Amino acid sequence: MAENEKWNRAFSENVDGPPAHEPERQYYFIEKARGYIEEASARAGRPLTFHVTTFGCQMNARDSEKLEGILKKVGYVEEPDEEKADFVIYNTCTVRENANQRVYGRLGQLGHAKKSNPHMMIALCGCMMQEPQVVEKLKKSYHFVDIIFGTHNIYKFAELIAARMESDRMVIDIWKDTDKIVEDLPVARKYPFKSGVNIMFGCNNFCSYCIVPYVRGRERSRDPKAIIREVERLAADGVVEVMLLGQNVNSYGKTLEHPMTFARLLEEVEKVEGIERIRFMTSHPKDLSDELIEVMGRSGKICRHLHLPVQSGSSRILQKMNRRYTKEQYLALVEKIRAAVPDISLTTDIIVGFPGETEEDFQETLDVVRKVRYDSAFTFIYSKRTGTPAAAMEEQVPQDVVKDRFDRLLKEVQEIASEVCAVHQGTVQEVLVESVNDHDPSLMTGRMSNNLLVHFPGEEALTGKLVQVRLDECRGFYYLGHMV
């Protein structure tokens, strides 16, 4: 059913109260909140504005697009300066504890701004809000916050706005977990030509250093028909590239009434006319199947890039991390992938200084980096995350030792990556043009299938188009080129 039909039905059938079912219930509250915003705008003598700040991963970025879609539907207008906005929402991340401190610091500044703006509301959502001690701290020390909700009920945003408009109290709505997935709500995409698409939510892996399963909940997969319907709508709206998102896309489909593999879902997405490129993340090595490798090898649309987090090259440390694969299994998997997709770009995540890591363990990590030869790697210094098993482990590695290892790893990764990325110099590659270059307006910036950036002379009208570019010069992690 089209969005406007849901909206109209929500009101024609429910003059005395909200519908019982979703998403009609939320369209009822969108219209209700819109009435409140129109009244507030009239009192202010101007349109009310909003600003969304996103911390963390691409799942959060996609969630923020949903929040923005609802804010626009209820009548807010986007404002680039958060301290000038009438509605500020932080979509938070809690993977690292210092992320929490950043939020508290910025909240303090917002508290001062709110004193001079009678129309200002502040909302907090996302992973950080799933921690009970965080909510208690907010209630005690940040009483000027208006709305607090977590990761499981983002779809209720309009309902929470309406509730706050009808009350002078802080609205708190945190769910410990859910099996609910609500489809067909408004979304405001950042780019007209590419979009993320959630295919699943939550995580079942419980890596010993990671808080995500505790704040995002257990895995639940979206119905494949709903995913394909969303991709078809995106294609009809001019999207040429989709990124399928999940904490572990390789385990997609296991919770469905009629299980379906991720590889099979990719084949269905590939059939959608208008979609030229398909990306996905994140892939857990333990669940990357031969079927998926085969589909990637023969696909004409799946991008030649795979993010495959290794985290450590030591089988002993991998066991402590609860990653459920060994160094040897990971390297064998890489060989299979490279055999099927010879031109694939591999990127990864690596943690340095995990509890108990010895110099010998670290050398095993360097060995994996040298054997795989990643195009790039996100390297992290291990930091304790309260609430995870790793935080309670003994043998925490001294910081000076960790820093030394981190610097050596970074040097190795960068040297190899600059060599790997340079192999395409002189070739002609298809590039999706994304934007005018940040530093030189005479250049356009685009991305190749393997995820590398290319800067080349061109007009802004090329944005969103797929063009052929000759790669003239490699500058480490990007290319300079010209259109053919």
Protein Blocks (a to p, Z undefined) as FASTA:
>chain_A
ZZklmmmmmmmmmmnbccfbdfklmmmmmmmmmmmmmmmmmmnopacddddddehjfklm
mmmmmmmmmmmmnopacdfblklpmbdcddddfkbmklmmmmmmmmmmmmmmmmmmmkbc
cddedjklmpmklmmmmmmmmmmbfbdcdfklmmmmmmmmmmmmmpcbdcddddfbdcbd
cehiacddfbfkbccddfbecjfklpakbcklmmnopaddddfklmmmmmmmmmmnopab
dcdddfblmlgoklpmbdcdfklmmmmmmmpghiabdcdddddfklmcfklmmmmmmpck
bccbdcddekiacfklmmmnonopafklmmmmmmmmmmmmmmbccdddddehiehiafkl
mmmmmmmmmmnopabdcdddddddehiaklmpghiacfklmmmmmmmmmmmmmmmmmmmm
mmmgoiacddddfbdcfklmkbccdddfkopacdddddfklgopacddddfbdghjaccd
ddZZ
